[in-house]
Amino acid sequence: GGAAARVDDNNNNSNNNNKSLDVVVLRDEDDDVLDDVQTRTNASSSTTTTMKGDVIVAFYKLFNNARSSGEKGGMFARMAQVVHALAAAGFRVHFICHCDMVPPREIDASWAPPGTRFYEGSTDMQLDQMLPYSCGRNSVRALFLFVTSLTVDVHYRAAVKHAKLWWKEPRLGTLLSERVAKRVEDHSPGVKRIVLTDDVHYLRARQAFSDVKEPVHVEYMLAWLKRREF
């Protein structure tokens, strides 16, 4: 019971497609960061006075106008659970969004535990503020990277925007999750990456793209999607 997570050993080259990946559940105790993070929904169940370091939770959207938690969806609930567990375990949590963010004073942060830090602007602008100023020379302990919208992003370009070249593979490093990971790794070379997802996207995409009547292009897209996902 818990969100699936993929833990990458950052001592390996991130472009090496042959490296092994361990699939864990956040309740497992496989490294020093995950060992401190127990899945709990109530941050008040544990209090701590000593900060154990900085961690980043990178999520794809902040539902600022949602009227209820149900409108935010299951992945948002899982992300909030991770944030609460990290804060309860004594980490300083920095929230980075794959979307443009309004000024922190305008954010509905009622779902987040006290002390969670938010930043304004585009994803790159948020990282510009967070990495040099909030962390400075301190290394980020872990990056909890939610990769949950990959199928939706590609399908939107094909079925809604009707982009002519929707099926072409984006340049390496241009997907938002890749850009966030590289920025954090450049700042903190030893950071532990924990990748969380709600789908195996290259399998889900085959079903999602049943309404796109371009079978050759769909197969081409599925091939690079599988490679990039792994």
N, C-alpha and C positions, 0 to 999 in steps of 0.2 A: 504493500500500500504506500504509494508515493510517486512523485514524478520521476521518470527515468532520467538518468544523467550520464553523460559520457565524459570521462576524465582523461585529458590529454597530458602526457608527460612532456612539458615544454622543453626538455633537453633535446628532444628530437626535432628535426626540421619540419615545420608546419606544412611544407609542400611535398613531403614524402608520403605518397599515397599507400605505401606498403607497410607503414608502421601499424602496430597493433593498438587497439583501443579497448579499454576496459569499460564495460557497461555496469553501472552500479545503481543503487537506490540511495537516496539521501540519508537513509537510516543506517547504511553500512558505515563501518569505521575503518576506512582504508587509507586515510592519510591524516596529517595533523590538522588540516582545516575541516574536513568532513567529520573527523572524530569529535570536534567541538560543536558541530551543528546537529542537534537532535531535532527531529521533526516535531514541532509544537505549534499549536494554533494560538496560544495565549502567551504573549511576551512577558506578562507579569508573573508567569510561573517560575521565572528565574531572574534574579537580579545580580548584577556584577558591577564593580567599581573600577576595574582595571581593563583598559582597552587592549585587545589582543592584536590590533592592527586594522588596516583598511581593506575593505572588500568592495567590489563593484557588482551590482546586479543590473544587467543590461536587458531591457524588455522592449517589445516592439511598439507599444502604444500605452498612453495614459488616458484612461477614460474620464476626462475631467467633467463631462456633462451628463454622465450616467446617473439615473435617478435611484438605482439600487445596485447592490453587488451582483445580482443576477444578470443585469445588462452588461456587465463587464466580462462575463464568461468564466469558464472553468480554469483556463490557463492563468487569468489574472488572479484568481483565488490561490492557485498554486504558487505564483510568484510572490504574493503577499505573505504566504506561509513561510517561504524561504527567507524573505526579508525579516519577518518576526523572529524566526529561529536564529538567524545570524546575529541580530541585535541582542537577543536573550543570551547568546553564547559569548557576548562581549566584544563583538566586532563593530567597527564604525562602518555603516552601510552608505555607499554612494549610489544613487539611482541614476542611471544613464538611459535615456529613451532613444529608440530608433526614429523618433518623430521630433518635430519642432516643439520646444517647451516654452510656455509662458513664464514670466517671472515667478520665482518660488513663492512669493507672497500671494499669488493668485491661484496656486495649485491646491486642489482638494487633496490634502495629505492625511485625511482622517483615517485612512486604511493603514497608514504606516506608523511604526513605533516612533516615539520621540527620539530625536537625534538623527533620523534619516536625512541625508543631504540631497537636495535637488538643485539643478542648474538650468539656466535659461539658454534658449536659442536652438540651433541645429545640433545634430549629434556631435559634429566636430567642435562646435562652439562649447558644448557642455564639457567635452573632454579637455578643451583648451583651458577652461576654468578649473576643472577638477584636478588634473594630473600635476601641473606645476605648483599650484597654489594651495590646494587642500592637502596634497600628499607631499609635495616638495621632493626632498631626497629620499623619503621613505618609500619602500617598495610596496606595491599592492600585493596583498597576500593571495587573493583569489579573484577570478573573474567568473561570475555565474552568468553565462550567456544563453539567453533564451532564443532559440531558433525555431520559431513557431509559425511564421507567415510566409515561408518560401513558396509553397504551392499557390497560395492566394495571390502573391505578388505577380507571379508569372501568368497565372490564369487571368488576372485583371487586365494585363497588357494584351492578351490574346482575345478574350471574349467581350470585354467592355470597351477598351480603347481601340481595338482592332489595329494594333500597331503592325506595320508591314513585316518587320523582322523580329516579332515577339519571340520566335523560337531560337534565335541566336544566343550563344553563350556569352554572358557578360565577361569582361576582362577579369583575369584573376586579381583578387583583392578589392573588387568594386562592390561586392555584396555588402550590405550594411554590417552584418555580423563579422565578415572578414575585416572590414575597416576598423571596427571597434577592437577586435582582438589584436590587430597589428599595432594600433596606437598604444594599447595597454602594455603589450609585450615590449615595445620600444622603450617605454618608461621603466618597466619592471621585468627584466629578462627572465627571472625565475618564477613568474606568476603561475599559479596553478589554474588551468582552465577547466571549468565544469560546464559542459554543454547540455542544456535541457531542451527537450522537444516533445511535442504532443503527437507527432506522426513520424513514420518513415516516409519522407516526402516523395521519393521517387516511386513508391508504391501507391500512395494516395493520389498522386497526380494522374496516374493512368485512369482512375475513376473520375476524377474531377474534370479531365479534359475530354470526356465522352461527348460533350456538346460542341467541341471544336472539330470541324470536319476537314482536318488537314492531317491525315494519318502519317504521312512522311515526315512532316515537320514535328508532329507530336513525338514520334519515335526518336528523332534527333534530339529534341529537348530532353526527353527522359534519360537519354544516354549521358548527357553532360550533367543533368541534375543529380543523377546517382553518383557520379564521380566527385562532384563538388560537395555533395552532402557528406560523403565519407571522408 
